[in-house]
Amino acid sequence: METEEVLQIQGISPKAGVYQIRLSEGTSFLVRPEYAKGSIDFSRLTEGSLIGASEKEALLFASSCYRIEREALRYISRAEQTKKGLFQKLHKKGHDRDQISRVIQFLENKGLVDDERYAASYISYRLGRGLYTPRQLLRALVARGIELALARQVYHSRVSPLQEREMLLRFVQKKGIADFPSSKLKQSLMQAGFRKDLVTEYLLQKSEKGNL
């Protein structure tokens, strides 16, 4: 029967929630406790403590997660990230899916990755630049990794009926469709994602003006 490998911790120093650990075999790594699989009690790990192979594996797993975290933070430092977008970038680098998921969960808990905040910022920025329709905004958010339900929720919380009406008027003017028959104009506006009540109101006002 094989005897489980037992290693001794020769050095351990916690700093800002991260432990630097050095084992008797010469391995040295940085570990964030939140990433460790199993039930390792870091408060009881001291210099001279003995650990088995399974505990070493858990520590190495956590160490890999911490390296991924540092890479993720470099992406975040350059630009706001979505959970899905960040996952894809890290996975393309060859990192383990489970480890990436743990890292993103940790960053989300810390408020460093927030899809709702990303969507709100994106919508606010785009509203003041160029011609965008509701459908274009939602599609752009989904393409960046935001769930459609969340994208819709944020859109309706950030874009007032007055703002959307202004978007509608700009859309009609830019596309040159003001003189379209009502049925065709309505179809174009609905396909662009404008709210039904705003489309109805616009068409009614347009009809009333035409009858003056």
N, C-alpha and C positions, 0 to 999 in steps of 0.2 A: 504493500500500500504506500502510495507516494505521500511524502510529508509536505504540507503546504509551506511555501516559501514565507519566511518571516524576516521582515526588514526593520531596521531601527531608524527612527527620525533623529538625525544628527543636528538638525537646525530648523527652527520654525519661528517666524517673526510676522505677526499680523500688522497690517498698516492700511488704514482707510478701507476696511472690509475685505482686504485681500491678504492671503497668507503666502509667504515665501517659505517653501519646504525643501529641505535637503535630506535625502535618504542615504543610508549607509553604503549603498552600492554606487553612490556618486550622482544619482539622478537629482536634479534640482528644477523646481518649477513653481509657478505662481498659480494660486487656486482661490476662487471665490466660493465660499461655502454653499451658496444658493445653487450652484451647478452640480454639486456632488450627488451621485446616485447612492441610494441606500441610507443608512442611519449613522453617518459618521458624526460624532460629537466633537466638533473642533475645539470646544472649550476644554476638553480633556486631553487634547493632543499637546504634548510637551516634548522638549528635547529629551531623548532617551526612550520615548514611547515605542512600543513594538506594533507593527501592523502586518496583516497578512496580504496575500496576493489579491484577494477580492477588494480589500480596502485600497491597495495601491492602484488597482484598475479604476476604482471610483475617483480617486484623486487625479489620475491621469486624464480621465474623461472630463472632470471639472476644469483641469488645466487647459485642455483643448478648447473648451467653451470660453474660457477667459481670453484666449488668443483670438477667437472669433469675435468676441465682444469688442476688443480693441480695434479690430478691422472694421467692425460695424460702426464704431464711433467715428472713424475716419470718414466714412461715407456721410454720416449725420453732420459732421462738422462742415462739410461742403454744401449740403442742401438737406432740407426736410425730406424724410423718407416715409414711404408707406410700408406696412408690415410685409405685404406680398412683394413689393419691389425690392425691399432689402433682402428678403429671403432668397429671391431669384439671383440677386447679385452675389450673395455669399455662396449659394449652391454652385453657381458657375465657377467659383474659385476652387471647387472640389471639396468643400466642407460637408460634414455629416449632417443629414437632415434633422435628426433628433437634437443634435447639439445646437444647430441654428435655431430651432424652435424654442429651445430653452433660453437661449440668449435673447431672442426677440421678445419673449414673454417677460424676461427680467427688465429689458429696456422699456417695454410698454408700462410695466408696473412703476418704473421710475419717471414716467412721463416724457421719456426721450423719443419714443415713437408713438404717435397718436394719429390714427387715420382720420378722426373727426376734425382735429386741428388742421391737418393737411388739406382736407377737403374745403374747410372754411377759408383758409388762406388762399387756396387756388381760385375759388369762386370770386372772392373779393378782388383779387388781382386781375382776373380776366374781365370782370364787369367794367372796369375802367379802361380797358384796352380793346379796341377793334370791335368787330361785329361777331357776337356769339349768340346762339339760340340755346334754350334750355336743354334740348336734346344733345347738342354739341358739347355742352359743359358736362353733362352726365356721362356721355360716352368717353370723354377725355379722362374723367376721374376713374371710371371703370378700367380703362386701358392702363392706368397707373397703379392699379391694384386695389382700388376702393370698392367695397361691396355696393351693388346697385341700390339696395335698400338704404344704406347709410348715406350714399351720395344724394339720393332723393330727400332724405330727412334733413341733411345739412342745407341742401339747396333751398328747400321751402322755409327753413328757419333763418336763412341769411338774405334771401331775395324777397323783398316786399312786392305786393301786387303792383305798386306804383313803379318800382324798378323794372318789373317784368313788362309792364305796359310800354315803358320807354324802349325796352329791348325789341318789343313787337313792332313799334313804330319805325325804329331804325331798320329792322329787318324788311319791312314792307317797302320802305324808301330805297334801301340798297338793292333789293331784288327787282324793283320796278314792277311790283305786282298789284299796286293799288287799284288799277282799273280792271283787274281780273273779275270775271263773274263771281258773285258771292259764294257759290258752291265750290268753285275752284280755289278761291282765296281762303276759304275756311279749311279746305283740305290741306293747303300749303302750310297754314299756320298750325294746324293740329299736328301735322307730320314733323314740324319743327319743335314740337314739345310744349307749346304755349298752353297755359291753363284754359280749360274750356270756357269758364265764365268770362275770362278776359277777351277771348276770341269772340264770344257771343256779344259782349258789350261793344267791342270795336266795330263789328259788322252792323250792329243796330245803329250806332252813332253815324256810321258812314252812310247807311241807308237813309237816315233822317236828314242828313245834310244834302243828300242827293235829291230829296223830295222838296227841298226849300225853293 
